[in-house]
Amino acid sequence: MIRNKQSLLSKPKKSLITEESAEISNHLEAENPSGQTQVYSVSGLTRDIRAILEAAFDSVWVEGEISNFKTVASGHSYF
């Protein structure tokens, strides 16, 4: 339940800006020298986020739990 929608839209109190994210921000600002709000398409934003994450993380191993695993009559398995 969301009690205060405004809190979801306000800036975080603590800065999470790293040197690398500051460089990315500066690069994006350089691509938009007019200072106008940059509007991204979903696919464009996804592409840029993917490129940033792939550059930041050479290799990532994730450990987790599979739930609701099912093999259906066709032989396909889903989780």
CNS distance restraints for C-alpha pairs under 8 A (distance, minus, plus):
assign (resid   4 and name CA) (resid   8 and name CA) 7.37 0.50 0.50
assign (resid   5 and name CA) (resid   9 and name CA) 6.97 0.50 0.50
assign (resid   6 and name CA) (resid  10 and name CA) 6.28 0.50 0.50
assign (resid  17 and name CA) (resid  21 and name CA) 5.96 0.50 0.50
assign (resid  17 and name CA) (resid  22 and name CA) 6.31 0.50 0.50
assign (resid  18 and name CA) (resid  22 and name CA) 6.09 0.50 0.50
assign (resid  19 and name CA) (resid  23 and name CA) 6.31 0.50 0.50
assign (resid  20 and name CA) (resid  24 and name CA) 6.37 0.50 0.50
assign (resid  21 and name CA) (resid  25 and name CA) 6.09 0.50 0.50
assign (resid  22 and name CA) (resid  26 and name CA) 6.12 0.50 0.50
assign (resid  23 and name CA) (resid  27 and name CA) 6.14 0.50 0.50
assign (resid  24 and name CA) (resid  28 and name CA) 6.21 0.50 0.50
assign (resid  25 and name CA) (resid  29 and name CA) 6.16 0.50 0.50
assign (resid  26 and name CA) (resid  30 and name CA) 6.13 0.50 0.50
assign (resid  27 and name CA) (resid  31 and name CA) 6.47 0.50 0.50
assign (resid  28 and name CA) (resid  32 and name CA) 6.55 0.50 0.50
assign (resid  29 and name CA) (resid  33 and name CA) 6.23 0.50 0.50
assign (resid  29 and name CA) (resid  35 and name CA) 7.62 0.50 0.50
assign (resid  32 and name CA) (resid  36 and name CA) 7.36 0.50 0.50
assign (resid  32 and name CA) (resid  38 and name CA) 7.28 0.50 0.50
assign (resid  40 and name CA) (resid  44 and name CA) 5.97 0.50 0.50
assign (resid  40 and name CA) (resid  45 and name CA) 5.74 0.50 0.50
assign (resid  41 and name CA) (resid  45 and name CA) 6.10 0.50 0.50
assign (resid  42 and name CA) (resid  46 and name CA) 6.05 0.50 0.50
assign (resid  43 and name CA) (resid  47 and name CA) 6.03 0.50 0.50
assign (resid  44 and name CA) (resid  48 and name CA) 6.24 0.50 0.50
assign (resid  45 and name CA) (resid  49 and name CA) 6.09 0.50 0.50
assign (resid  46 and name CA) (resid  50 and name CA) 6.03 0.50 0.50
assign (resid  47 and name CA) (resid  51 and name CA) 6.25 0.50 0.50
assign (resid  48 and name CA) (resid  52 and name CA) 6.24 0.50 0.50
assign (resid  49 and name CA) (resid  53 and name CA) 6.13 0.50 0.50
assign (resid  50 and name CA) (resid  54 and name CA) 5.98 0.50 0.50
assign (resid  51 and name CA) (resid  55 and name CA) 6.13 0.50 0.50
assign (resid  52 and name CA) (resid  56 and name CA) 6.22 0.50 0.50
assign (resid  53 and name CA) (resid  57 and name CA) 6.01 0.50 0.50
assign (resid  54 and name CA) (resid  58 and name CA) 6.53 0.50 0.50
assign (resid  66 and name CA) (resid  79 and name CA) 6.72 0.50 0.50
assign (resid  67 and name CA) (resid  79 and name CA) 6.15 0.50 0.50
assign (resid  68 and name CA) (resid  78 and name CA) 7.78 0.50 0.50
assign (resid  68 and name CA) (resid  79 and name CA) 5.25 0.50 0.50
assign (resid  69 and name CA) (resid  77 and name CA) 7.03 0.50 0.50
assign (resid  69 and name CA) (resid  78 and name CA) 5.57 0.50 0.50
assign (resid  69 and name CA) (resid  79 and name CA) 4.24 0.50 0.50
assign (resid  70 and name CA) (resid  77 and name CA) 5.46 0.50 0.50
assign (resid  70 and name CA) (resid  78 and name CA) 5.26 0.50 0.50
assign (resid  70 and name CA) (resid  79 and name CA) 6.36 0.50 0.50
assign (resid  71 and name CA) (resid  75 and name CA) 5.99 0.50 0.50
assign (resid  71 and name CA) (resid  76 and name CA) 5.60 0.50 0.50
assign (resid  71 and name CA) (resid  77 and name CA) 4.16 0.50 0.50
assign (resid  71 and name CA) (resid  78 and name CA) 6.40 0.50 0.50
assign (resid  72 and name CA) (resid  76 and name CA) 5.74 0.50 0.50
assign (resid  72 and name CA) (resid  77 and name CA) 6.36 0.50 0.50
